[in-house]
């Protein structure tokens, strides 16, 4: 038994003429199918790497998975969303105000890197920078030496890490397991 669909042409030798039917030679053949049209993909179907085309030669802010924030001009990219940034500046923030304040206050520092290659899997977020507002300092932050701001930011992160570790120990005594606290079974 053959698997046929309604779009398959009838077999030549298998037709029999029923009463009231026209002979096969007089039946008009169906028109040939129209050539397939190239499919148009909606704009949201483009991959992330293809969307970078609009951002080429524009100034971007790139946030990395490790927390660093880079600004630079996107000069090149590939199918893996690896980025080449020119005139790259790394900006570090250190808050000096209470975290519960609605408007944080603190210091920021910039470090010039020049040409920078960013592996695509490390990009957490990126966006175009408004060039009219680029020169304005972030509200509530004052510019300081990069090394001093970086040291202050590392101290703040270390204090947060110690606080989280203490919290996880307290939760573990109550029977809760935090991330990476379970036993490894071999």
C-alpha positions as CSV (number, residue, x, y, z in Angstrom):
1,X,0.0,0.0,0.0
2,X,1.3,3.4,-0.9
3,X,1.2,6.5,1.2
4,X,-0.3,9.2,-1.0
5,X,-1.4,12.7,-0.3
6,X,-4.0,14.8,-2.1
7,X,-1.2,16.8,-3.7
8,X,0.2,13.7,-5.5
9,X,-0.5,13.3,-9.2
10,X,-2.8,10.3,-10.0
11,X,-1.0,7.2,-11.4
12,X,-1.4,6.8,-15.1
13,X,-2.3,3.1,-15.4
14,X,-4.5,2.9,-12.4
15,X,-7.5,5.0,-13.5
16,X,-10.6,3.4,-14.6
17,X,-13.4,5.3,-16.3
18,X,-16.7,5.3,-14.3
19,X,-20.0,6.0,-16.0
20,X,-20.6,9.7,-16.3
21,X,-16.9,10.6,-16.1
22,X,-14.9,12.1,-18.9
23,X,-12.1,10.1,-20.4
24,X,-8.7,10.8,-18.8
25,X,-7.4,12.4,-22.0
26,X,-10.1,15.1,-21.9
27,X,-9.6,16.1,-18.2
28,X,-7.8,19.3,-17.8
29,X,-4.6,18.9,-15.8
30,X,-4.4,21.1,-12.7
31,X,-2.2,24.1,-13.1
32,X,1.4,23.7,-12.0
33,X,2.1,24.7,-8.4
34,X,3.3,28.3,-7.9
35,X,7.0,28.5,-7.2
36,X,7.7,28.7,-3.4
37,X,8.0,32.2,-2.1
38,X,10.9,33.0,0.1
39,X,9.7,33.2,3.7
40,X,9.9,36.5,5.5
41,X,11.1,36.2,9.0
42,X,9.7,38.6,11.6
43,X,12.2,41.0,13.1
44,X,12.1,39.3,16.5
45,X,13.5,36.1,14.9
46,X,16.9,37.5,14.4
47,X,19.6,36.2,16.7
48,X,21.3,38.4,19.3
49,X,24.4,38.5,17.1
50,X,22.4,39.8,14.1
51,X,20.8,42.5,16.2
52,X,24.3,43.9,16.9
53,X,24.3,45.2,13.3
54,X,22.4,48.3,14.4
55,X,24.8,49.0,17.2
56,X,28.0,48.8,15.1
57,X,30.1,52.1,15.4
58,X,28.0,53.3,18.3
59,X,29.0,53.9,21.9
60,X,27.7,51.2,24.2
61,X,27.6,50.3,27.9
62,X,28.4,46.6,28.4
63,X,27.7,45.0,31.8
64,X,29.7,41.7,32.3
65,X,28.8,38.7,34.3
66,X,31.6,39.4,36.8
67,X,30.0,42.9,37.6
68,X,32.4,45.1,35.5
69,X,30.9,47.9,33.5
70,X,32.6,48.9,30.2
71,X,31.8,51.7,27.8
72,X,33.3,51.8,24.3
73,X,32.6,52.0,20.6
74,X,31.5,48.7,19.1
75,X,33.7,48.1,16.1
76,X,33.2,44.4,15.4
77,X,31.3,41.3,16.5
78,X,30.8,37.7,15.3
79,X,28.1,35.0,15.3
80,X,28.9,34.2,19.0
81,X,28.4,37.9,20.0
82,X,32.0,38.3,20.8
83,X,32.6,42.1,20.8
84,X,35.5,44.3,19.9
85,X,35.2,47.7,21.7
86,X,37.4,50.7,20.9
87,X,38.3,53.5,23.4
88,X,37.0,51.2,26.2
89,X,36.7,52.6,29.7
90,X,36.0,50.5,32.7
91,X,33.9,52.3,35.3
92,X,33.8,51.2,39.0
93,X,31.2,52.4,41.5
94,X,31.5,52.4,45.3
95,X,28.5,53.5,47.4
96,X,29.2,55.4,50.6
97,X,25.6,55.9,51.6
98,X,23.2,53.6,53.4
99,X,21.8,51.0,51.0
100,X,18.3,51.9,52.1
101,X,18.6,55.5,50.8
102,X,16.4,56.2,47.8
103,X,19.2,58.1,46.0
104,X,22.6,56.3,46.5
105,X,25.7,58.4,47.0
106,X,29.3,57.4,46.4
107,X,32.3,57.5,44.2
108,X,33.2,56.3,40.8
109,X,36.4,55.9,38.9
110,X,37.3,55.3,35.3
111,X,40.2,53.2,33.9
112,X,41.2,53.5,30.2
113,X,41.6,50.1,28.4
114,X,41.8,51.1,24.7
115,X,40.8,48.2,22.4
116,X,39.0,45.5,24.3
117,X,37.8,42.0,23.2
118,X,34.8,40.7,25.2
119,X,33.7,37.1,24.9
120,X,30.0,36.9,24.1
121,X,29.0,34.5,26.9
122,X,30.2,37.0,29.5
123,X,27.9,39.8,28.3
124,X,25.0,40.2,30.8
125,X,23.6,43.4,29.3
126,X,24.4,46.0,26.7
127,X,22.8,49.2,25.4
128,X,23.5,52.3,23.4
129,X,24.7,55.4,25.4
130,X,22.9,58.7,24.8
131,X,25.8,60.9,23.7
132,X,24.1,64.0,25.0
133,X,24.2,62.7,28.6
134,X,27.5,60.8,28.3
135,X,29.6,63.5,29.8
136,X,27.3,64.1,32.8
137,X,28.5,62.3,36.0
138,X,26.1,59.8,37.5
139,X,23.7,61.5,39.9
140,X,24.9,61.3,43.5
141,X,28.4,60.1,42.6
142,X,31.6,62.0,42.5
143,X,34.7,61.2,40.4
144,X,37.7,59.8,42.3
145,X,40.9,57.9,41.6
146,X,40.2,54.5,40.1
147,X,42.5,52.6,42.5
148,X,40.8,54.1,45.6
149,X,37.3,53.4,44.3
150,X,38.3,49.9,43.3
151,X,39.7,49.2,46.8
152,X,36.5,50.6,48.4
153,X,34.3,48.5,46.1
154,X,36.3,45.3,46.9
155,X,36.0,46.0,50.7
156,X,32.3,46.5,50.3
157,X,32.0,43.2,48.3
158,X,34.0,41.3,50.9
159,X,31.8,42.7,53.7
160,X,28.7,41.6,51.8
161,X,30.2,38.1,51.2
162,X,31.0,37.7,54.9
163,X,27.5,38.8,55.9
164,X,26.0,36.3,53.4
165,X,28.3,33.5,54.7
166,X,27.1,34.2,58.3
167,X,23.5,34.2,57.2
168,X,24.0,30.9,55.4
169,X,25.6,29.3,58.5
170,X,22.6,30.5,60.7
171,X,20.2,29.0,58.1
172,X,22.1,25.8,58.0
173,X,21.8,25.3,61.8
174,X,18.0,25.6,61.3
175,X,18.0,23.0,58.5
176,X,18.0,25.1,55.4
177,X,20.6,24.5,52.7
178,X,21.9,27.4,50.7
179,X,23.5,27.2,47.3
180,X,26.6,25.0,47.1
181,X,26.2,23.9,50.7
182,X,25.0,20.3,49.9
183,X,27.2,17.3,50.2
184,X,28.8,16.0,47.0
185,X,28.1,12.3,46.5
186,X,30.7,10.4,44.5
